[in-house]
């Protein structure tokens, strides 16, 4: 399981990031300044660092040199173009500006981890195995045929497992920004996924919100 170090001096934001990362299956640890970060890196191996820029003492731009060969995503309120260019020039893999949606953060974390071959492309749950790279699904060893839209929806649910997602957000991500269909389209495709995968209980309806893929975390 991937280990992610969060360096964020706003504890509330840090705890929220940590909660969402752990909901989707990552292990994480929170530091509030550069001194804690350096101590943590001396004692433990991490696969990714989420690094704020405006920290007490040394800034994130100064601290990235201590991250050695660990990929870094800057997560900061400094959203000017010059700041982004500086962060990327210093070697960050990505640059996320606050405020942001947790779903976006999770997606970008996955992209970076896959780039460094630290993200598992195979997902298994209750007899169903999903190969997200090759877009294939098997249930009890037999191939399950999904339409491209069904697979997109399934992939979004997997990437954001244990997080309740609205029908509107599922439409936006799985169907595309310019999709103008009604939200009941999501309900129809959810029912198809439940039937094909046998996931009546796994894909849960969240009252007045939307849907959530329920996966037990260890």
C-alpha positions as CSV (number, residue, x, y, z in Angstrom):
1,X,0.0,0.0,0.0
2,X,1.4,3.4,-1.0
3,X,2.7,5.7,1.7
4,X,2.0,9.4,1.3
5,X,3.6,12.2,3.4
6,X,1.4,15.3,3.8
7,X,3.3,18.5,4.7
8,X,0.6,21.1,5.6
9,X,0.7,23.7,8.5
10,X,-3.1,24.1,8.4
11,X,-4.1,21.0,10.5
12,X,-7.7,21.1,9.4
13,X,-6.8,21.0,5.8
14,X,-4.1,18.4,6.5
15,X,-6.5,16.1,8.3
16,X,-9.1,16.4,5.5
17,X,-6.6,15.4,2.9
18,X,-5.4,12.5,5.1
19,X,-9.0,11.3,5.6
20,X,-9.8,11.3,1.9
21,X,-6.5,9.6,1.0
22,X,-7.1,6.9,3.5
23,X,-10.7,6.4,2.4
24,X,-9.4,5.5,-1.1
25,X,-6.8,3.1,0.3
26,X,-3.6,5.0,0.8
27,X,-1.6,5.2,4.0
28,X,-0.6,8.8,5.0
29,X,1.2,10.8,7.7
30,X,0.8,14.5,8.4
31,X,3.6,17.0,9.2
32,X,3.1,20.7,9.9
33,X,6.6,22.0,9.1
34,X,9.8,21.3,7.3
35,X,11.6,20.1,10.5
36,X,9.0,17.4,11.0
37,X,9.1,16.5,7.4
38,X,12.9,15.9,7.4
39,X,12.7,13.8,10.6
40,X,9.9,11.7,9.0
41,X,11.9,11.1,5.8
42,X,14.9,9.9,7.9
43,X,12.8,7.3,9.6
44,X,10.3,6.1,6.9
45,X,10.1,5.5,3.2
46,X,7.4,7.3,1.3
47,X,6.1,7.0,-2.3
48,X,4.8,10.6,-2.7
49,X,4.9,13.9,-0.8
50,X,2.1,16.5,-0.9
51,X,4.0,19.7,0.0
52,X,2.6,23.0,0.9
53,X,4.6,26.1,-0.2
54,X,3.8,28.6,2.6
55,X,5.1,26.8,5.7
56,X,6.6,28.2,8.9
57,X,10.4,28.4,8.7
58,X,11.5,27.1,5.3
59,X,9.1,27.2,2.4
60,X,8.0,24.3,0.3
61,X,10.2,25.6,-2.5
62,X,13.2,25.4,-0.2
63,X,12.2,22.0,1.2
64,X,11.8,20.1,-2.1
65,X,15.5,19.6,-2.2
66,X,15.2,17.4,0.9
67,X,12.7,15.1,-0.8
68,X,15.5,13.3,-2.7
69,X,14.0,10.9,-5.2
70,X,10.5,11.0,-3.9
71,X,7.9,12.5,-6.3
72,X,6.4,15.8,-5.0
73,X,3.0,17.5,-5.7
74,X,2.9,21.1,-4.4
75,X,-0.5,21.8,-2.8
76,X,-0.7,25.6,-2.1
77,X,-2.7,28.8,-2.2
78,X,0.0,30.4,-4.3
79,X,-1.7,30.3,-7.7
80,X,0.2,32.8,-9.8
81,X,1.8,31.6,-13.0
82,X,5.3,32.4,-11.8
83,X,4.7,30.4,-8.7
84,X,3.5,27.4,-10.7
85,X,6.5,27.7,-13.1
86,X,8.9,27.9,-10.1
87,X,7.4,24.8,-8.5
88,X,7.5,22.7,-11.6
89,X,11.0,24.0,-12.5
90,X,12.2,22.9,-9.1
91,X,11.2,19.3,-10.0
92,X,7.6,18.9,-8.7
93,X,5.5,16.4,-10.6
94,X,2.3,18.6,-10.3
95,X,1.1,21.8,-8.8
96,X,-2.4,22.0,-7.2
97,X,-3.9,25.4,-6.2
98,X,-6.2,25.8,-3.1
99,X,-9.1,25.6,-2.9
100,X,-9.5,22.3,-4.8
101,X,-11.9,19.4,-4.8
102,X,-10.7,16.3,-3.0
103,X,-11.6,14.3,-6.1
104,X,-9.2,16.3,-8.2
105,X,-6.4,15.7,-5.6
106,X,-7.0,12.0,-5.5
107,X,-7.0,11.8,-9.3
108,X,-3.7,13.7,-9.6
109,X,-2.1,11.6,-6.8
110,X,-3.0,8.5,-8.9
111,X,-1.5,9.9,-12.0
112,X,1.8,10.6,-10.3
113,X,1.9,7.2,-8.6
114,X,1.2,5.5,-11.9
115,X,3.9,7.5,-13.6
116,X,6.4,6.1,-11.0
117,X,4.8,2.6,-11.2
118,X,3.7,2.7,-7.6
119,X,0.0,2.6,-8.3
120,X,-1.7,-0.8,-8.6
121,X,-3.6,-1.0,-11.9
122,X,-5.5,-4.1,-10.8
123,X,-8.5,-3.7,-8.5
124,X,-10.3,-6.7,-7.0
125,X,-13.5,-6.8,-4.9
126,X,-15.7,-9.8,-4.1
127,X,-14.8,-12.0,-7.1
128,X,-14.5,-9.1,-9.6
129,X,-11.1,-8.0,-11.0
130,X,-10.8,-4.8,-12.9
131,X,-7.7,-4.0,-15.0
132,X,-7.9,-0.2,-15.4
133,X,-4.9,0.0,-17.8
134,X,-6.3,-2.5,-20.3
135,X,-10.0,-1.7,-19.5
136,X,-11.0,-5.3,-18.9
137,X,-13.3,-6.8,-16.2
138,X,-13.5,-10.4,-15.0
139,X,-15.9,-12.0,-12.5
140,X,-14.9,-15.3,-11.0
141,X,-12.4,-15.7,-13.9
142,X,-14.9,-15.0,-16.7
143,X,-14.8,-11.9,-18.9
144,X,-17.5,-9.3,-18.3
145,X,-18.3,-7.0,-21.2
146,X,-18.9,-3.4,-20.3
147,X,-19.6,-0.5,-22.6
148,X,-17.1,2.3,-22.7
149,X,-19.4,4.5,-20.6
150,X,-20.0,1.7,-18.1
151,X,-16.3,1.2,-17.7
152,X,-15.7,4.9,-17.3
153,X,-18.3,5.0,-14.6
154,X,-16.8,2.0,-12.9
155,X,-13.3,3.5,-13.0
156,X,-14.5,6.7,-11.4
157,X,-16.2,4.7,-8.6
158,X,-13.1,2.7,-8.0
159,X,-10.7,5.7,-8.0
160,X,-13.0,7.4,-5.4
161,X,-14.1,4.4,-3.4
162,X,-15.7,5.0,-0.1
163,X,-16.4,8.6,-1.1
164,X,-20.0,9.6,-1.8
165,X,-20.3,11.1,-5.2
166,X,-23.3,13.1,-6.6
167,X,-25.0,12.1,-9.8
168,X,-23.9,15.5,-11.3
169,X,-20.2,14.8,-10.4
170,X,-20.4,11.3,-11.9
171,X,-21.9,12.8,-15.1
172,X,-19.1,15.4,-15.2
173,X,-16.3,13.0,-14.8
174,X,-17.4,9.8,-16.5
175,X,-19.4,11.4,-19.3
176,X,-17.3,14.5,-19.9
177,X,-17.6,18.2,-19.1
178,X,-19.8,18.9,-22.1
179,X,-22.3,16.1,-21.5
180,X,-25.9,17.5,-21.3
181,X,-27.8,14.4,-20.4
182,X,-30.1,14.1,-17.3
183,X,-28.8,12.7,-14.1
184,X,-31.2,9.7,-14.4
185,X,-28.7,8.4,-17.0
186,X,-26.4,7.7,-14.0
187,X,-29.0,5.6,-12.3
188,X,-29.5,3.5,-15.4
189,X,-25.8,2.8,-15.7
190,X,-25.4,2.1,-12.0
191,X,-28.1,-0.5,-12.2
192,X,-26.4,-2.1,-15.2
193,X,-23.1,-2.3,-13.3
194,X,-24.8,-3.8,-10.3
195,X,-26.4,-6.5,-12.4
196,X,-23.3,-7.3,-14.5
197,X,-20.9,-7.4,-11.5
198,X,-23.2,-8.7,-8.8
199,X,-22.5,-5.6,-6.8
200,X,-25.9,-4.8,-5.4
201,X,-24.5,-4.2,-1.9
202,X,-21.1,-2.9,-3.0
203,X,-22.4,0.1,-5.0
204,X,-24.4,1.8,-2.4
205,X,-27.1,4.5,-2.9
206,X,-26.4,7.5,-0.7
207,X,-29.7,9.2,0.1
208,X,-30.1,12.7,-1.5
209,X,-26.5,12.5,-2.8
210,X,-25.7,9.8,-5.3
211,X,-23.6,6.7,-5.0
212,X,-20.5,5.2,-3.3
213,X,-18.5,2.1,-3.9
214,X,-18.1,0.5,-0.5
215,X,-14.7,-1.1,0.0
216,X,-13.3,-2.2,3.4
217,X,-9.9,-0.6,4.1
218,X,-7.3,-2.4,6.2
